[in-house]
Amino acid sequence: MSELYIGLMSGTSVDGINAAVVNFGENPPKLVHHYYYKFSSDLRQTILRLCQPAPNEIKRMGDLDILLGKLFADTIHTLLEQSQISAKQIRAIGSHGQTIRHHPNHQFTLQIGDPNIIAAETGITTITDFRRRDIAHGGQGAPLAPAFHEAVFAKAEHHRAIVNIGGIANITLLPAARQTILGFDTGPGNTLLDAWIEKHLQQPYDQEGAWARQGSIHKPLLEKLLADRFFHLPAPKSTGREYFNLGWLENYLPPSVSPVNVQATLVALTAESIMANIKNYFKQGEIFICGGGVHNKLLMEYLKINATPLSVHSTQELGIDPDWVEAMAFAWLAKQTLAGQPGNITTVTGAKQSAILGGIYQA
């Protein structure tokens, strides 16, 4: 029987859809083919507007749920066409969906992109809505990738931390000798960086951190930001752009800081909040970065400076492209669900018990 699965990921950066075919018949799992669909500027703004309270939300959500369902299906068609793999060879699709609200402390999270449409238009069983079962058991519903990270990256001889830097940054702590696995959101990854440069330069992101490199870290501002209550909450914890957004940032901004210095300070905020959390647990070991933040050269430099004496690398050095780790994780979660196996780690999410995650939509 085929062990090919598809993972679909559209994250908090709201830049597009990552689709990956993964072969779980190999150890470690093999990324067979991948395809990236970039959102148009109009669609990105439509999604972002739905992430904040506004009139006529239910109608707008319904329209977007259908639109994204069709777009996810079209993305899979392109992926299969490019890879020359037939839909019949795919066991299932694991679709993260597009998060539009995440309020775990109110026992609520919502991802959209109608799985009925995906299953109907692709002819492939689709599994989605992974987060709410964990929340039903008292968890945060996030992060979910740590279970996959443990399965493919854990090393008995070394402490390892896997850091995913998307819109929000999260870490997975894999101690040597397979001791207790921990993981949680550390705070903003790229979300504030993207929003700030879009506001001031009308660019969707700061390529390689080039704009931030022209500025200087404003230390009083950095200290104020790092004093925010979220950074001092105990794990388990998760967050989203509902909390870390321009409104949050502007509450802390003194009038005299130039925009470019704010950008430099936000890079430092991401780096320092990630590394402070890792160093609370590991004094030595290896750190591997995945997600879009790996392409921000200035951020990677700051991470390495703050990590000493721990070492910092890309997950590419472990054989998995950093851009595709998250999509592969949701392919793996679909596999777990079909096998009747748990997809969450209770020490990560805080759930009272392990659970089989997601709803299955038969083709």
C-alpha positions in Angstrom: 0.0 0.0 0.0 1.2 3.5 -0.9 2.8 5.5 1.9 2.5 8.8 0.0 0.7 11.7 1.8 0.2 15.3 1.0 0.6 18.1 3.6 -1.0 21.5 3.0 0.2 24.5 5.1 -0.9 28.1 5.1 0.5 29.8 8.1 0.3 33.0 10.1 2.6 34.8 7.7 -0.4 34.6 5.2 1.9 34.6 2.2 0.7 31.5 0.4 0.2 27.7 0.4 3.0 25.1 0.9 2.0 21.7 -0.6 4.3 18.7 -0.2 4.1 15.1 -1.2 5.9 13.0 1.5 6.9 9.3 1.4 6.5 7.8 4.8 7.6 4.4 3.5 11.2 5.6 3.9 13.1 6.4 7.1 13.6 9.3 7.5 10.5 10.4 5.6 11.3 11.7 2.1 10.1 14.9 0.6 9.1 13.7 -2.9 7.8 16.9 -4.5 6.7 20.3 -3.4 4.8 23.3 -4.8 4.3 26.8 -3.5 1.3 29.0 -4.4 1.7 32.6 -3.6 -1.3 34.6 -2.5 -2.2 37.7 -4.4 -2.0 40.9 -2.5 -5.8 41.2 -2.5 -6.4 37.7 -1.2 -3.8 38.2 1.5 -5.5 41.4 2.7 -8.9 39.6 2.6 -7.5 37.0 5.0 -5.8 39.5 7.2 -9.0 41.6 7.6 -10.8 38.5 8.7 -8.3 37.9 11.5 -9.6 41.0 13.4 -13.2 41.8 14.5 -15.2 43.6 11.9 -18.8 43.7 10.5 -20.3 40.9 8.4 -17.8 38.4 9.6 -19.8 35.2 9.1 -20.7 36.0 5.4 -17.1 37.0 4.7 -15.8 33.8 6.4 -18.2 31.6 4.4 -17.0 33.1 1.2 -13.4 32.8 2.1 -13.9 29.2 3.3 -15.2 28.2 -0.1 -12.5 30.2 -2.0 -9.7 28.7 0.0 -11.1 25.2 -0.3 -11.0 25.5 -4.1 -7.6 27.1 -4.0 -6.2 24.3 -1.9 -7.7 21.8 -4.3 -6.2 23.6 -7.3 -2.8 23.7 -5.6 -3.0 19.9 -5.1 -3.9 19.4 -8.8 -0.8 21.4 -9.8 1.4 19.5 -7.3 0.3 16.2 -8.7 0.7 17.3 -12.3 4.2 18.5 -11.7 5.3 15.4 -9.8 3.5 13.0 -12.2 1.9 11.3 -9.3 -1.8 10.2 -9.6 -4.4 11.0 -6.9 -4.9 7.3 -6.5 -1.3 7.0 -5.2 -2.0 9.4 -2.3 -3.3 7.9 0.9 -4.6 11.2 2.3 -4.2 15.0 2.5 -3.4 16.7 5.8 -4.7 20.2 5.5 -3.8 22.7 8.2 -6.2 25.3 6.9 -5.9 29.0 7.2 -6.1 30.2 10.8 -8.3 33.3 11.2 -8.6 33.2 15.0 -6.7 31.5 17.8 -7.9 32.0 21.3 -6.8 28.9 23.3 -7.5 30.5 26.6 -11.1 30.8 25.5 -11.0 27.2 24.2 -11.4 28.5 20.6 -9.4 28.2 17.4 -10.6 28.4 13.8 -9.0 27.3 10.6 -10.8 27.6 7.3 -10.5 26.1 3.7 -13.5 23.7 3.2 -12.2 20.1 3.3 -15.4 18.9 1.6 -14.4 20.8 -1.5 -10.8 19.6 -1.3 -11.9 15.9 -1.0 -14.6 16.3 -3.7 -12.3 18.1 -6.3 -9.2 16.0 -5.7 -10.7 12.6 -5.1 -8.4 12.2 -2.1 -9.4 11.6 1.6 -8.8 14.9 3.4 -8.0 15.3 7.1 -8.2 18.8 8.7 -9.3 20.6 11.9 -6.4 19.1 13.9 -6.3 21.7 16.6 -9.8 21.6 18.2 -9.6 18.0 19.5 -6.5 19.0 21.6 -8.3 22.0 22.9 -11.3 19.9 23.8 -9.0 17.9 26.0 -7.8 21.1 27.7 -4.8 21.9 25.5 -3.7 24.9 23.6 -4.2 23.3 20.2 -0.7 24.4 19.3 2.0 23.9 18.5 1.4 20.5 16.9 4.6 20.1 14.9 6.6 18.9 17.9 5.3 15.4 17.6 6.6 15.2 14.0 9.9 16.9 15.1 10.3 14.2 17.8 9.6 11.4 15.2 12.2 12.6 12.7 14.7 14.8 14.5 15.3 13.5 18.0 18.8 12.2 18.7 19.6 10.1 21.8 23.1 11.6 22.2 22.3 15.3 21.9 20.0 17.9 23.2 18.2 19.4 20.2 15.9 22.3 19.8 13.8 22.7 16.6 12.7 26.3 15.9 10.0 27.1 13.4 10.0 30.8 12.5 6.8 31.6 10.6 4.6 34.5 11.5 4.8 33.2 15.0 7.9 31.4 16.3 7.7 28.1 18.2 10.2 25.8 19.6 10.4 22.0 20.2 12.8 20.9 22.9 14.2 17.4 22.3 16.3 16.4 25.3 18.9 13.6 25.0 17.8 10.1 25.9 14.2 10.8 24.9 13.3 12.5 28.1 10.2 14.8 28.4 9.5 16.6 25.1 8.5 20.3 25.5 7.4 22.8 23.0 5.5 26.2 22.8 5.2 29.4 21.0 7.8 31.9 22.0 6.2 35.0 20.5 6.5 36.9 17.2 8.5 35.4 14.4 8.0 37.3 11.1 4.6 38.8 11.7 5.7 42.1 13.2 8.6 42.4 10.8 6.3 41.9 7.8 3.6 44.2 9.1 6.1 47.0 9.9 7.9 47.0 6.6 4.5 46.8 4.7 3.3 49.9 6.6 6.4 52.0 5.9 7.9 50.7 2.6 4.8 48.9 1.1 6.8 45.6 0.9 5.4 42.3 2.1 8.6 41.3 3.9 12.2 42.5 4.6 14.2 40.4 2.2 17.2 38.9 4.0 16.7 41.5 6.7 18.3 44.2 4.4 16.2 47.1 5.7 16.7 46.1 9.4 20.4 45.9 8.8 20.4 49.7 7.9 19.1 50.5 11.4 20.2 50.0 15.0 18.6 48.2 17.9 16.8 50.7 20.2 17.6 49.0 23.6 15.0 50.8 25.7 12.2 49.8 23.2 13.5 46.2 23.2 13.5 46.0 26.9 9.9 47.3 27.0 8.8 44.7 24.4 10.5 41.9 26.2 8.8 42.9 29.4 5.4 42.1 27.9 3.5 39.5 29.9 3.3 36.9 27.2 7.1 36.4 27.3 6.9 35.6 31.0 4.0 33.2 30.9 4.8 29.6 31.8 4.4 26.9 29.1 2.2 25.5 27.7 1.4 28.6 25.7 0.5 29.6 22.2 -0.3 32.8 20.5 -1.1 34.5 17.1 -1.5 37.7 15.2 -4.6 38.3 17.4 -2.1 39.3 20.1 1.1 40.3 18.3 0.1 42.9 15.7 0.8 46.5 14.9 -1.6 47.7 17.6 0.4 45.7 20.2 3.6 47.2 18.9 2.4 50.8 18.7 1.3 50.7 22.4 5.0 50.5 23.2 6.5 52.9 20.6 8.1 56.1 21.8 7.7 58.9 19.3 11.3 59.4 18.6 12.3 56.0 17.2 12.9 55.9 13.4 11.0 53.2 11.5 14.3 51.5 10.4 15.4 51.3 14.0 12.1 49.8 15.0 12.7 47.1 12.3 16.1 46.3 13.7 14.7 46.1 17.2 12.0 43.7 16.0 14.6 41.4 14.6 16.3 41.4 18.0 13.0 40.8 19.7 12.4 37.6 17.7 15.9 36.4 18.2 16.2 37.1 22.0 12.7 35.8 22.8 13.5 32.5 21.1 16.9 32.0 22.6 16.0 33.0 26.1 13.4 30.3 26.1 15.7 27.6 24.8 18.4 28.6 27.3 15.9 28.2 30.1 16.1 24.5 29.4 19.3 23.7 27.5 22.8 25.0 28.3 24.4 23.0 25.6 23.2 21.3 22.4 22.1 21.9 18.8 19.5 24.3 17.5 18.0 23.8 14.0 15.9 26.5 12.3 13.0 26.0 9.8 10.3 28.2 8.4 10.5 31.5 6.5 12.7 33.1 9.1 15.7 31.0 8.0 16.0 33.3 5.0 16.4 36.5 7.0 20.2 36.6 7.2 20.2 39.3 9.9 17.9 37.3 12.1 20.0 34.2 11.7 23.1 36.2 12.7 21.3 37.5 15.8 20.1 34.0 16.7 23.7 32.7 16.5 25.0 35.5 18.7 22.3 34.9 21.3 22.7 31.2 21.2 26.3 30.9 22.2 27.5 28.3 23.4 24.7 26.4 21.6 25.2 25.9 17.9 22.6 27.1 15.3 22.0 25.4 11.9 19.2 25.0 9.3 17.2 21.8 9.3 18.8 21.3 5.8 21.7 19.9 7.7 19.4 17.1 9.0 18.2 16.4 5.5 14.9 18.3 5.4 14.5 21.6 3.6 13.5 24.2 6.2 10.8 25.6 3.9 8.9 22.3 4.0 9.1 21.0 7.5 5.7 22.4 8.5 3.9 21.0 5.4 5.5 17.6 6.0 4.3 17.8 9.6 0.7 18.0 8.6 1.2 15.1 6.1 2.5 13.1 9.1 -0.5 14.2 11.3 -2.8 12.9 8.6 -1.0 9.6 8.6 -1.3 9.4 12.4 -5.0 10.1 12.2 -5.6 7.3 9.6 -3.6 4.9 11.7 -5.6 5.8 14.8 -2.5 7.2 16.5 -2.3 10.4 18.6 -0.9 13.5 17.0 -0.5 15.7 20.1 2.1 15.7 22.9 0.4 16.5 26.2 3.6 18.1 27.7 3.6 20.5 24.8 0.0 21.5 24.5 -1.1 21.0 28.0 -4.0 18.6 27.0 -5.2 16.2 29.7 -4.6 13.2 27.4 -3.2 12.2 24.0 -5.7 12.3 21.2 -6.3 11.3 17.6 -6.6 14.7 15.9 -8.6 16.0 13.0 -11.8 15.2 11.1 -11.7 12.7 8.2 -13.5 13.7 5.0 -13.7 10.7 2.7 -13.1 11.1 -1.0 
